[in-house]
Amino acid sequence: MKKFLLIPILLLAACNSVYVKPHTMDKTKVVYAQRGGYGMKRGIKEALEQRGYKVVVGKLTTNTSFDGDGFDGDIERNNVPSNARYVIKTSERSETFNPVWCVFNGFWWWNFNVSIADQKTGDEIMSWRGRGCANSSLRKLNTILDELEK
């Protein structure tokens, strides 16, 4: 019976890989995060705002480009504000509805990569490759933020 319980625990432990530089994030500084996204992008912005950070998404600019044959399309760019101390980059796959595995933990399965960089020093202060149920991922995010904050 002990071997049967050990296998799911080992599988869950392998779902996340986190690198953190403790005590390197200052709550009084501005944080730039990308627009939109699935659950983790939204969850990070909400968690930071609840902790008192000022989170900005920058100004969106659109440039229309033309090639020799005519209209080529619009190129949209987000400008990182000059006062942003930290930049958060999040990439994620679409959420998967998983009512069996995540029944008591948010129902949605997330698969994501998150990086936080300090614009002043150029250091990456957090790198996280993770996957898991929505609520447990947000709890882990808050634990990571606790460790990052000064």
C-alpha positions in Angstrom: 0.0 0.0 0.0 2.9 2.4 0.8 4.3 1.9 -2.8 0.9 2.7 -4.3 0.7 6.0 -2.4 4.3 7.0 -3.2 3.8 6.9 -7.0 1.2 9.7 -7.1 3.3 11.8 -4.7 6.4 11.5 -6.9 4.4 12.3 -10.0 3.0 15.5 -8.4 6.4 16.6 -7.1 7.8 16.4 -10.7 5.2 18.8 -12.0 7.1 22.0 -11.0 10.6 23.3 -11.3 11.2 26.6 -9.6 14.3 28.8 -9.4 14.1 31.8 -7.0 16.5 34.5 -5.8 15.0 35.2 -2.3 14.4 38.7 -1.0 14.9 40.4 -4.4 11.5 41.9 -5.1 10.3 45.2 -3.8 6.5 45.8 -3.4 6.9 49.6 -3.9 8.1 49.1 -7.5 6.1 48.8 -10.7 5.6 45.4 -12.4 5.0 45.0 -16.1 2.9 42.0 -17.2 1.7 40.9 -20.6 -1.9 41.5 -21.6 -4.6 38.8 -21.7 -3.7 35.1 -21.5 -5.1 32.1 -19.9 -5.4 31.4 -16.2 -1.8 31.8 -15.0 -1.3 35.2 -16.8 -4.5 36.5 -15.2 -3.7 34.9 -11.8 -0.3 36.5 -11.5 -1.6 39.9 -12.2 -4.4 39.5 -9.6 -2.1 38.0 -7.0 0.4 40.9 -7.4 -2.3 43.5 -7.2 -3.8 41.9 -4.0 -0.3 42.1 -2.5 -0.1 45.8 -3.2 2.0 45.9 -6.4 1.2 48.3 -9.1 0.8 46.1 -12.2 0.8 47.7 -15.7 0.4 46.2 -19.2 2.0 49.1 -21.1 0.7 51.0 -24.1 -0.3 49.1 -27.2 1.0 50.5 -30.5 -0.1 49.4 -33.9 2.1 49.9 -37.0 0.7 49.2 -40.4 3.4 47.7 -42.7 3.4 47.6 -46.4 5.5 45.5 -48.7 6.1 46.0 -52.5 2.9 44.2 -53.3 0.6 46.2 -51.2 -0.9 45.9 -47.7 1.0 43.5 -45.5 -0.9 43.9 -42.2 -0.8 45.4 -38.7 2.0 44.8 -36.2 1.0 45.3 -32.6 3.6 46.0 -29.9 3.4 46.5 -26.2 5.8 49.1 -24.8 7.3 48.3 -21.4 7.0 51.5 -19.4 10.3 53.1 -18.4 9.3 53.1 -14.7 8.7 49.3 -14.6 11.3 47.6 -12.4 10.1 44.0 -12.9 9.0 42.3 -16.1 6.9 39.1 -16.0 7.0 36.8 -19.0 4.4 34.1 -19.0 3.8 31.4 -21.7 1.1 28.9 -21.2 -0.9 26.2 -23.0 -4.7 26.4 -23.1 -6.3 25.3 -19.9 -7.8 21.8 -19.7 -11.0 21.2 -17.9 -10.1 18.3 -15.5 -13.0 17.6 -13.1 -11.6 14.3 -12.0 -8.0 15.2 -11.1 -8.8 18.8 -10.0 -12.2 18.2 -8.5 -11.4 20.0 -5.2 -8.7 22.3 -6.7 -10.3 24.6 -9.2 -11.3 22.1 -12.0 -8.8 23.5 -14.5 -5.4 22.0 -15.3 -2.7 24.6 -16.2 0.7 24.1 -18.0 2.9 27.2 -18.0 6.4 28.9 -17.8 6.9 32.0 -15.8 9.9 34.3 -15.6 10.4 37.5 -13.5 13.3 39.7 -14.4 14.7 42.8 -12.6 15.0 45.5 -15.2 17.5 47.5 -13.1 20.0 44.6 -12.5 19.2 42.5 -15.6 18.8 39.4 -13.3 16.2 36.8 -13.6 14.9 36.5 -10.1 12.4 33.8 -10.7 12.0 31.0 -13.3 9.1 28.5 -12.9 8.2 25.7 -15.2 5.0 24.3 -13.8 1.7 22.4 -14.4 -1.1 21.6 -12.0 -4.6 22.4 -10.9 -5.6 26.1 -10.9 -5.9 26.6 -7.1 -2.8 24.7 -6.2 -0.8 26.6 -8.8 -2.0 29.9 -7.3 -1.1 28.8 -3.8 2.4 27.9 -5.0 2.6 31.3 -6.7 1.8 33.0 -3.4 4.5 30.9 -1.6 7.0 31.9 -4.3 6.1 35.6 -3.9 6.5 35.3 -0.1 10.1 34.1 -0.8 10.8 36.8 -3.4 9.7 39.7 -1.4 12.1 41.8 0.7 
